[in-house]
Each structure stands twice: as C-alpha cells, then as structure tokens.
Amino acid sequence: MEPTVKKIFKGVLAAELVGIFGAYFLFNKMNTNQDFRQTMSKKFPFILEVYYKSVEMSGMYGIREQDQEKWMNSKN
C-alpha cells in the first residue's frame, strides 16, 4: 500500500477505536449512575432515550420508571 493510504487507514481505525471506547464509557456511566442519567436527560435527552431502549431490549425493565419516580420526588 502507499504511505498515504496507510495513514488514512490508521486514522480511520483510530477514530473507530475512540468511538467504541467512548460509547462504552458513556453507556457504563449511564448504567451505574442515576444522577448522570438525570444530567443526560436535561442536556441530551435523545441519548438517554437510546440508553433506555437498549436496556429494555436486553430484557431489563423498570430503570426508566425508577428514574422518573426519583426525579419527581426530588422536585417536591
């Protein structure tokens, strides 16, 4: 391969790895921290919706309801 093609390939590979680790970190943080999920609901609600959908598809139900209940109780 030519050097330019190798550099582009390495750049794309590095970007994909950063994306994969970033997605894992974000999912792990949301999965373990309810306060972080509340922050995400205010700043990036569409990302939180993807989290809820993926967790529900895996068979774990009730996280959305627990979050909403806690957030409603903290407002009162």
N, C-alpha and C positions, 0 to 999 in steps of 0.2 A: 504494500500500500504506500501511497505517497504520504509525506510528512504532514501535509495539510489535512488530509483525510483522517489520519491518526489523531491529530489534535482535536478535530471536530468530534470524532468518535469518543475520545476521552472526556471531552467537555459534556457531551450528551449523557454519557454514563455517570459522570459525577453529579450532574443535575438530577438525574433519576434517583440516585442513591440519597441525595439530600432530601428529595421529595418523599421518598419512602420513610426515611428516619423521622422527618418532620411530621408526617401523617401518624406514624406510630406514637411519637411523643405527645401529639395533640390528643389522640384517642385515649392514651393511657392517663393523661392528666384529667380529661373529662370523666373517665371511668372511675377514677379514685377520689375526685374532689368535687363535692356538690357546690361549694362556693365558686369554684372555677366555672362550673356549668351555669351558674347564675350570671356571672360576668359575661359568658359567651351569649347568654340569652339576650342581654342588653346590647352587646356590640355586634355580634354575628349570629342572629337567630337562625339563619339558613344552615349554618354549620352545625348548630345544636340539633336541628331537625334531622339532619343526616345521621348524627350520632344516635338519636332516639330510634330512627328507622332501622339502622344496622343492628342495634342491640335487640330490638324487638324481632327482627328477622332471625337472630340467633337463638330465640326462644326465651329470652329474659324479659319479663313483663313487669310493669309497675314502677320503673325508675322515673318516667315522666310524671306519673301521678304523685310519687313521693316528693319530687322536686317542687311541683306546683303547690302541694299542701304546705311544705315548709316555707316557701316563699310567701304564700298568702298569710300564714301565721306570723311571719316576721314583720309584715306590714302593719299588723294590728297591734 
